[in-house]
Amino acid sequence: LLILFTRNGHALLAFMFSRQEGKLNRQQTMELGHHILKAHIFKGLSKRTGISSSHLQALWIGYSTDGLSAALASLRNIYTPNVKVSRLLILAGANVNYRTEVLNNAPVLCVQSHLGHEEVVTLLLEFGAAIDGTSENGMTALSYAAAAGHMNIVSLLCKKGAKVDYVDKKGQCALVHSALRGHCDILQYLLNVVWMTPSQEQDSLRKSQALQQALTAASSMGHCQDSKLSLT
């Protein structure tokens, strides 16, 4: 009975948001998504309609707002992400490559990699986020994760095909960013990843050049001893 009462409460709040005049803002969109998921209004209907409840929920929130992508990239959902609501927003049509207002207008994947939200990174990749999408300074999700010391995300991105030798506008790749901040475990991991065959493209960096840059960067930040151990 308590569960039913709770679901009814969420359903009433969801209908309240849906019936508001005009489209919902980012905050309201997130709230609506939360209440839609908690209400379970479409539970059991999939057998009769042939449409899954998750798609019906996505249609509901999609018709209620024009800001699905903005809600996905909202500051609230970036710093305290709701994975289930984020999935609902994506199913409804939110752009997984939407640019945020932080980290030089970085795409959502870059920001979540920087913050270490592994579950959200996995979700974004599942729905086709550009793995080598960059912020305005040219940093990719891999560089942000390496700089922040998030080993699990670095490993995940590499396994999904992230370019290890991709350089930003300063000419630095993920290896250099890990060295600058003394993340020797990540530095060692990136050294052991299979690098692309060197090309003439500006965003490609030879492994030997990256090694030299990493050592120089580490030395400048006082991580020389650890880096030498990792580079040998």
C-alpha positions in Angstrom: 0.0 0.0 0.0 2.8 2.4 0.9 4.5 1.6 -2.5 1.3 2.3 -4.4 0.8 5.5 -2.5 4.4 6.6 -3.3 3.9 5.8 -7.0 0.7 7.7 -7.1 2.4 10.7 -5.6 5.2 10.6 -8.2 2.5 10.2 -10.9 0.7 13.3 -9.7 3.9 15.3 -9.7 4.8 14.1 -13.2 1.3 15.1 -14.5 1.7 18.5 -12.8 5.0 19.2 -14.6 3.6 17.9 -17.9 0.5 20.2 -17.7 2.5 23.4 -17.0 2.0 26.1 -19.6 5.1 26.3 -21.9 8.1 23.9 -22.1 10.0 22.9 -19.0 13.5 24.3 -18.1 16.5 22.1 -17.3 15.7 21.7 -13.6 12.1 20.9 -14.3 13.0 18.4 -17.0 15.2 16.5 -14.6 12.5 16.5 -11.9 9.9 15.3 -14.5 12.3 12.4 -15.5 12.7 11.4 -11.9 8.9 11.3 -11.2 8.2 9.5 -14.5 10.6 6.7 -13.6 9.3 6.5 -10.0 5.7 6.4 -11.0 5.9 3.3 -13.2 2.7 4.3 -15.0 3.4 2.2 -18.1 4.3 -0.9 -16.2 2.7 -3.9 -17.8 1.6 -2.1 -20.9 4.3 -3.4 -23.1 2.6 -6.7 -23.6 -0.6 -5.1 -24.8 0.9 -2.3 -26.9 4.1 -3.9 -28.2 6.0 -0.8 -27.0 8.4 -1.0 -24.1 7.6 1.1 -21.0 11.0 2.8 -21.4 10.1 4.1 -24.8 6.7 5.3 -23.6 8.5 7.1 -20.8 10.9 8.7 -23.3 8.0 9.8 -25.4 6.4 11.4 -22.4 9.4 13.5 -21.4 10.2 14.3 -25.0 6.8 15.9 -25.6 7.1 18.0 -22.4 10.4 19.8 -23.1 12.6 21.2 -25.8 15.6 21.1 -23.6 16.5 17.4 -23.4 20.2 17.9 -24.3 20.4 21.0 -22.1 19.1 19.0 -19.2 21.6 16.2 -19.8 24.4 18.7 -19.7 23.0 20.8 -16.9 25.3 21.6 -14.0 23.2 19.6 -11.6 23.4 16.5 -13.8 27.1 17.0 -14.5 28.2 17.2 -10.9 25.6 15.0 -9.3 24.5 12.8 -12.2 21.3 10.8 -12.2 22.2 7.8 -14.5 18.6 6.6 -14.8 17.2 10.0 -15.7 20.1 10.5 -18.1 19.3 7.3 -19.9 15.7 8.4 -20.2 16.8 11.8 -21.6 19.0 10.0 -24.2 16.3 7.6 -25.2 14.0 10.6 -25.7 16.5 12.2 -28.0 19.1 14.1 -26.0 22.4 14.7 -27.8 25.2 12.7 -26.2 27.7 15.0 -27.8 26.1 18.2 -26.4 28.6 20.8 -25.3 28.5 21.9 -21.6 29.2 25.3 -20.0 32.4 24.1 -18.3 36.0 23.0 -19.2 36.1 25.2 -22.3 32.7 24.1 -23.5 33.7 20.5 -23.4 31.3 17.8 -24.6 29.5 15.9 -21.8 31.8 12.8 -22.2 34.8 15.0 -21.5 33.4 16.5 -18.4 32.2 13.2 -17.0 35.6 11.7 -17.7 37.2 14.6 -15.9 35.0 14.1 -12.9 35.4 10.4 -12.7 31.8 9.4 -13.2 32.4 6.0 -14.7 28.8 4.8 -14.9 27.8 7.9 -16.9 30.8 7.6 -19.2 29.8 4.0 -19.9 26.2 5.2 -20.6 27.3 7.9 -23.1 29.6 5.5 -24.9 26.8 3.0 -25.1 24.7 5.5 -27.0 27.4 6.5 -29.4 29.2 9.5 -27.9 32.1 10.7 -29.9 35.0 9.1 -28.0 37.5 11.7 -29.4 35.3 14.7 -29.2 37.2 17.7 -27.9 36.7 20.8 -25.8 37.7 24.2 -27.3 41.3 23.7 -26.2 41.5 20.4 -28.0 41.5 18.0 -25.1 39.7 14.7 -25.4 37.9 12.6 -22.8 41.0 10.5 -22.5 43.2 13.5 -21.8 40.8 14.7 -19.1 40.6 11.3 -17.5 44.4 10.9 -17.6 45.0 14.4 -16.1 42.5 13.7 -13.3 43.9 10.3 -12.4 40.9 8.2 -13.2 42.5 4.9 -14.2 39.2 3.0 -14.7 38.0 5.5 -17.2 41.3 5.7 -19.0 41.2 2.0 -19.4 37.6 2.0 -20.6 38.2 4.7 -23.2 41.3 3.0 -24.5 39.4 -0.3 -24.9 36.7 1.6 -26.8 39.2 2.9 -29.2 40.2 6.4 -27.9 43.3 7.8 -29.7 46.2 7.7 -27.3 48.3 9.9 -29.5 45.7 12.6 -30.0 47.2 16.0 -29.1 45.4 19.2 -27.9 46.1 22.7 -29.1 49.2 22.8 -26.8 50.6 19.8 -28.5 50.0 17.5 -25.4 48.5 14.0 -25.5 47.0 12.1 -22.6 50.4 10.6 -21.7 51.8 14.1 -21.1 48.8 15.1 -19.1 49.2 12.1 -16.8 52.9 12.9 -16.4 52.2 16.6 -15.6 50.2 15.5 -12.6 52.3 12.6 -11.5 49.8 9.8 -12.3 52.5 7.2 -12.9 50.1 4.2 -13.0 48.2 5.9 -15.9 51.4 6.9 -17.6 52.6 3.3 -17.5 49.3 2.0 -18.8 49.3 4.4 -21.7 52.8 3.4 -22.6 51.7 -0.2 -22.9 48.6 0.6 -25.1 49.0 -0.1 -28.8 49.6 3.3 -30.4 48.5 4.2 -33.9 50.9 4.1 -36.8 52.5 7.6 -37.0 50.9 9.7 -39.7 51.4 13.2 -41.1 48.2 14.5 -39.4 48.7 17.4 -37.0 46.8 15.6 -34.2 49.1 12.6 -34.3 52.1 12.3 -32.2 55.0 9.8 -32.3 55.3 7.7 -29.2 59.0 8.6 -28.8 58.1 12.3 -28.9 55.4 11.8 -26.4 57.8 10.0 -24.1 60.2 12.9 -24.2 57.4 15.4 -23.6 56.2 13.3 -20.7 59.6 13.2 -19.0 60.1 16.9 -19.5 56.6 17.7 -18.2 57.1 15.4 -15.2 60.4 17.0 -14.4 59.0 20.5 -14.5 56.4 19.5 -11.9 58.7 17.6 -9.6 57.7 14.1 -10.7 60.9 13.3 -12.4 62.0 10.3 -10.3 58.6 8.5 -10.6 58.4 9.2 -14.3 61.8 7.9 -15.0 60.9 4.7 -13.3 57.7 4.5 -15.5 59.5 5.4 -18.7 62.1 2.7 -18.4 
